[in-house]
Amino acid sequence: MLDREGRFARNLALYEALVALVPEIERKGATNPYTSVNGNMFSICSPGGEVALRLPAEQRQEFLERYSTHLREAYGIVQREYVVVPDDLLARIDELAPWFEASYRYAAGLRPKATTRAKR
């Protein structure tokens, strides 16, 4: 069994391979790697190695049932739109890729978040 750092390193490598499948997506974040479009985050790899995807309600429910997983919890708060990707599924990138692309499309269809500009 991998320790926390080993799990993070392994899952981060798999996460980066997943992100690389869609050339227009840029991985962001150092300690909390994530992806976003128009200011809307749609995937994350936590420092513990947990990967989560943001999905619309119908696909979210299907994912939860199909992969016997749960919604992401961070800082004691359940993130209702994010599903936790089981480690064994993360290793099957071809199977996970359509879910990742669905997550990207969902976030791209959300209202863009306002950007903050640096103060002068």
C-alpha positions in Angstrom: 0.0 0.0 0.0 1.3 3.4 -0.9 1.7 6.2 1.7 0.2 9.6 1.1 3.1 11.0 -0.8 3.4 7.8 -3.0 -0.3 7.9 -3.8 -0.1 11.6 -4.7 2.9 11.0 -7.0 1.2 8.1 -8.7 -2.2 9.7 -9.1 -0.7 13.0 -10.2 1.1 11.3 -13.0 -2.1 9.6 -14.1 -4.1 12.9 -13.7 -1.5 14.7 -15.9 -1.8 12.0 -18.5 -5.6 12.4 -18.4 -5.4 16.2 -18.8 -2.9 15.8 -21.7 -5.6 14.0 -23.7 -7.3 17.3 -24.3 -4.7 19.7 -25.7 -6.7 22.9 -25.0 -6.8 22.2 -21.3 -4.0 23.5 -19.1 -3.2 21.9 -15.7 -2.9 24.6 -13.0 -2.0 24.7 -9.3 1.1 23.4 -7.6 0.1 21.8 -4.3 -3.6 21.4 -5.5 -3.4 20.6 -9.2 -6.6 21.4 -11.0 -8.2 22.3 -14.3 -10.6 25.1 -15.1 -12.3 26.8 -18.0 -13.7 30.3 -17.9 -12.8 30.5 -14.2 -14.9 27.3 -13.4 -12.9 24.5 -11.9 -13.8 21.1 -13.2 -11.2 18.7 -11.9 -8.7 18.5 -9.1 -6.0 16.2 -7.6 -5.8 16.8 -3.9 -2.5 16.7 -2.0 -3.6 13.3 -0.7 -3.9 12.0 -4.3 -7.7 12.0 -4.5 -8.9 13.0 -8.0 -12.4 14.5 -8.5 -14.4 15.6 -11.5 -17.3 18.1 -11.7 -20.2 16.6 -13.5 -23.8 17.6 -14.3 -26.5 15.9 -12.2 -27.5 13.1 -14.5 -23.9 12.1 -15.3 -22.9 12.6 -11.7 -25.6 10.1 -10.5 -24.6 7.6 -13.2 -20.9 7.9 -12.2 -21.6 7.5 -8.5 -23.6 4.3 -9.1 -21.4 2.8 -11.8 -18.2 3.2 -9.9 -19.5 2.8 -6.3 -18.0 6.1 -5.2 -19.1 9.2 -3.4 -19.1 13.0 -3.6 -15.9 14.9 -2.8 -15.6 16.4 0.6 -13.1 19.1 1.3 -12.5 21.0 4.6 -15.6 19.3 6.0 -17.9 20.5 3.2 -19.4 18.1 0.6 -18.9 19.4 -2.9 -22.2 18.4 -4.4 -21.0 18.6 -8.1 -17.8 16.7 -7.7 -17.4 12.9 -7.8 -14.3 11.1 -6.4 -12.6 9.0 -9.0 -11.6 5.6 -7.6 -7.9 4.9 -7.9 -8.4 1.8 -10.0 -10.5 3.8 -12.5 -7.9 6.6 -12.7 -5.5 3.9 -13.9 -7.9 3.1 -16.8 -7.5 6.4 -18.6 -9.3 5.3 -21.7 -12.4 4.5 -19.6 -12.1 7.7 -17.6 -11.5 10.0 -20.6 -15.1 10.4 -21.7 -16.0 11.4 -18.1 -13.2 14.0 -18.0 -14.4 15.4 -21.4 -17.9 15.6 -20.1 -16.6 17.4 -17.0 -14.8 19.9 -19.3 -17.9 20.4 -21.4 -20.1 21.0 -18.4 -17.8 23.6 -16.9 -17.4 25.3 -20.3 -21.2 25.7 -20.4 -21.3 27.4 -17.0 -21.4 31.2 -16.6 -17.9 32.5 -16.8 -16.5 33.7 -13.5 -15.3 37.3 -13.3 -11.6 37.7 -13.3 -9.7 39.8 -10.7 -7.1 42.2 -11.9 -4.0 43.1 -10.1 -4.3 46.5 -8.3 -2.1 49.3 -9.6 
